[in-house]
């Protein structure tokens, strides 16, 4: 029994070592447009050639013709070429080597210090591009970076793919999905976080980053206090209506004070269909909330 257990353990160990020793194609370099390949067939020097993967995703090889090469490993491509060449050559042994790796050209727009086109090496990620562009500005919204790319299909036709990336997920949690690999031709746009500008009869005209800060503001009950000969006068404005093009705007004068209150909220708990936090609007009654 002891010998049987020892033999079983040895077999499992050998299986484990064998599986670990097999390289995973998932971690191998994937071919792309612009890669230059040296392809050779053992014993057939006349078939040895260097060929680039064209913008349509294909390469051309003797006896094979056009063959799709994008997003394949060199081993995958070798096997496919061997299968095709078997019709013309006895037991072909094909070797594919990347003799010149492609460079990536991307365009960066939006809230970075230096927009424009950039050249990167293959395998670069989004943060590599942002670093080349001088980094994001203070107004950049790293939660909503978009990457627009053209993805060719097997027919050589392009389709547009837009990725929405939250880079802060990589910075905070190390999520690689939030720092994706870049493809040649990508257009990267870094949006602004949003700014409010105050100008006119104020001491210091300037702009402020909102950063979602208005989420808790009650824009339906903004109070403007003006100084008149008869004393202070208050006007309550529905700024939400003004922003949507409704309502009548008023003039803000020097020394006016604008107060934006916080939304009034209540928590509803117990035997209701949707317990949670609710905003109190003007003249809200208990039955309205329930």
VENBELQUI-V351457 format. One record per residue. PHI is phi in radians with two decimals (999 if undefined). Layout:
BEGIN
phi
PHI
PHI
END
This chain:
BEGIN
phi
999
-1.12
-1.13
-1.12
-1.12
-1.11
-1.12
-1.09
-1.11
-1.13
-1.09
-1.11
-1.14
-1.13
-1.08
-1.10
-1.09
-1.12
-1.18
-1.17
-1.26
-1.35
-1.18
-1.55
-1.21
-1.14
-1.69
-1.42
-1.13
-1.71
-1.21
-2.60
-1.04
1.79
-1.15
-1.84
-1.98
-1.79
-1.98
-2.33
-2.07
-1.02
1.45
-2.33
-1.07
-1.17
-1.65
-1.22
-2.73
-1.91
-2.51
-1.72
-1.36
-1.30
-1.02
-1.47
1.61
-1.82
-2.18
-2.08
-2.34
-0.95
1.25
-1.69
1.46
-1.32
-2.51
-1.20
-2.22
-1.19
1.12
-2.08
-1.45
-1.11
-1.21
-1.07
-1.12
-1.04
-1.11
-1.13
-1.15
-1.07
-1.09
-1.29
-1.21
-1.07
-1.30
-2.08
-2.22
-1.33
0.79
-1.21
-2.05
-1.78
-2.08
-2.10
-2.24
-1.41
-1.53
-2.62
-1.34
-1.21
-1.83
-1.83
-1.99
-2.26
-2.00
-2.08
-2.25
1.68
-1.49
-2.21
-1.25
-2.52
-1.31
2.50
-1.71
-2.36
-1.78
-2.31
-1.44
-1.05
1.66
-1.27
-2.01
-0.99
-1.16
-1.10
-1.15
-1.07
-1.15
-1.10
-1.44
1.54
1.55
-1.25
-1.39
-1.17
-1.68
-1.23
-1.79
-1.33
-1.42
-2.33
-1.29
-1.99
-2.13
-1.83
-2.40
-1.79
-1.95
-1.35
-1.74
-1.18
-1.63
1.39
-1.71
-1.58
-2.29
-1.57
-2.27
-2.02
-1.84
-1.81
-2.08
-1.86
-1.10
-1.09
-1.13
-1.32
-1.11
-1.52
-2.08
1.29
-1.26
-1.17
-1.09
-1.58
-2.44
-1.27
-1.16
-1.73
-1.88
-1.09
1.62
-1.09
-1.97
-1.87
-2.12
-1.84
-1.35
-1.45
-1.34
1.75
-2.34
-1.88
-1.93
-2.05
-2.56
1.81
-1.44
-2.25
-1.17
-2.46
-1.03
-2.84
-2.27
-2.27
-1.28
-1.44
0.87
1.30
-1.20
-1.54
-1.04
-1.73
-1.43
-1.63
-1.35
-1.51
-2.38
-1.37
-1.89
-1.92
-1.89
-2.02
-1.65
-2.09
-1.09
-1.62
1.96
-1.13
-2.26
-1.91
-2.22
-1.70
-1.94
-1.74
-1.15
-1.07
-1.18
-1.09
-1.16
-1.61
1.59
-1.90
1.43
-1.93
-1.31
-2.05
-1.53
-1.71
-1.85
-0.95
1.30
-1.16
-2.01
-1.88
-2.05
-1.84
-1.35
-1.46
-1.05
-1.49
-2.26
-2.29
-1.84
-1.91
-2.22
1.69
-1.45
-2.19
-1.18
-2.41
-1.15
2.72
-1.70
-2.22
-1.48
-1.54
-1.58
-1.06
0.96
-1.40
-1.88
-0.99
-1.14
-1.15
-1.20
-1.19
END
